Amino acid sequence: MRDLVVGCAAGKINDTVVVDLFDAEDKLGDADVPVAYMPNLNAITLLQMDGILAPAEFEKAVTMAMEGCRQIYAMQKEALKTKYMVVKEVEE
């Protein structure tokens, strides 16, 4: 395995670009930009946009979603380390 794939979305609600939309924001907002990202490879594996954003808003949304992905990635790594350290200790 080369990397974990992490997903996060940003979108535009009431003329404001935000990250991590919940269902109502996604449905009622102006646009959303889901991103799947592999942090170790610095590779976007999915980029989609539903709605309309100005170029600067799109760039901001992608940047915010990627930062969200980095934060989620850190939590995923920690959860995996914790899980498998506990399993290793039990096996010993």
N, C-alpha and C positions, 0 to 999 in steps of 0.2 A: 504494500500500500504506500503510495507516494504522499498522500495528503488526505485530510478530511475536507469534505465539501460542506460549506456553511452557507445558509441562506438568510437573507434579510430584505426588507422592502422599505422604500421611502415613497412619499407621495406628496401631492399638493392638496391642501384643504384650506378654504377661505383665503386664498392668495399666500399661504405659508407652506414652505416645504418642510415636512416632518419625517421622522424615521419611525419604523415599527408601527404601522397603522393597524388598528383593530378593525373588525368586520364592518361596522357602520361607516367609519372613516373611508375605508376602501371603496365601499359602494356609493357613498354620497360625495366623495371628494372629486377633484378635477382630474387627477391623474395618479397612477401608481407605477413604480419602477421596482419590480422584484429583481434581485441579484443573487446568483449563486457564485461563490468565490472559493478558491483554493489558496489560502494564505502563504503556505510554504513555497508554492510555485508562482505566486503573484499572478494567478490566472483567473479571469472571469469565465465561468463555464456556462452561465445563463445570464442574459440581459434582455429584459422585455419592458416595453412601456405601453400602458393602456391609458389613453387620454392625450392631452396636449400640454406640453411644457415649452417654454422659451429655452433656447440653447443654454443660457446661464442657469436656469432652474433645473434642467436635465443634468448638467454637470454637478450641481450641488446635491441633487437627489442621489446620483451614483456615488459620489464621495461619502455622503452620509450613510448610505446602505453598506458600503464597503467597510466603513468604520464600525458599524453595527456588527458586521460579519466578524471583524477582528475581535470584538469583545465577546461575541458568542463562542468563537473559536477558543479563546482562552478558557472559558467556562467548560467547554467540551473536553479540552485536554485535561483540565483539573479533575473533572468527573471520571474520565477514563483512568487516570493515574490512581485516584482514590479507590476506584472499584477493583482494579487489578493489583494494587498493593495489598488490599484486604484479602483477596483470593490467594495471593502468593504467601502471605503470613499464615493463612489457614492451612495451606498445603504443607508448610514446613513444620 
